[in-house]
Amino acid sequence: MTDLTHIDDIRREYLKGGLNEQDLAENPIEQFNKWLEQAINANMTADPTAMNIATVDEFNRPSQRTVLLKQVKDEGFVFFTNLSSHKAKDIEQNPNVNLHFAWLPLERQISIQGVAHKLSLTENAKYFLSRPRDSQLAALTSKQSKSISSRKMLDMAFEQIKNKFKNNEIPVPDFWGGYLVVPERIEFWQGGAKRLHDRFEYRLVDGVWELHRLQP
């Protein structure tokens, strides 16, 4: 059994290499794509596109959950969800969000502050119809974030939906859709020896990205 009384002793040096300003692209989306490609090619995790999204509710209580990044556009970052979920309700009353990628085997993190905008019905349908059939059925089945009495009830509901559309195209649910997070600030973090990490912040000022090194 692992001894948890000394977790404060768990530490390691970050020795993958530093990050210099001349190594960074002028545009943070381009820099993000470079790091994402490296994370995918490193085969370090089953979910290199996994990101935490932080929102706040009407009482200013923060919450986080992991979702999958589905598109990177020049304008920002796209994910999809149930539009009646907790996160969607939070975004409805406060569209300011934070996305966080942790590629720890590469000793890298990216933090993105931005504003979430709903995608169009056309964009939602295009992606929904590209999903595997079981994923489409699951979207119709799940009333995300609502209570349910048991896993058995969820499985039964899935089978009912599956039988209902057995020989038919699955419609795009009106309670399902995507968001484009338009960034205003993006930070790239690279671990460094002696806890002297390299941090660079891109901040959008009057439509232009400014780049600054931050102290660790």
GIGI-V766247 format. One record per run of one state. SS is the DSSP state (alpha for helix, beta for strand, coil for the rest). FROM is the first residue (numbers start at 1). TO is the last residue. If there is no record, write none. Layout:
# GIGI-V766247
[[SS | FROM | TO] [SS | FROM | TO]]
This chain:
# GIGI-V766247
[[coil | 1 | 6] [alpha | 7 | 9] [coil | 10 | 20] [alpha | 21 | 23] [coil | 24 | 27] [alpha | 28 | 41] [coil | 42 | 49] [beta | 50 | 56] [coil | 57 | 61] [beta | 62 | 68] [coil | 69 | 70] [beta | 71 | 72] [coil | 73 | 76] [beta | 77 | 82] [coil | 83 | 85] [alpha | 86 | 93] [coil | 94 | 95] [beta | 96 | 103] [alpha | 104 | 106] [coil | 107 | 107] [beta | 108 | 118] [coil | 119 | 120] [alpha | 121 | 128] [coil | 129 | 132] [alpha | 133 | 141] [coil | 142 | 150] [alpha | 151 | 164] [coil | 165 | 175] [beta | 176 | 190] [coil | 191 | 192] [alpha | 193 | 195] [coil | 196 | 197] [beta | 198 | 205] [coil | 206 | 207] [beta | 208 | 214] [coil | 215 | 216]]
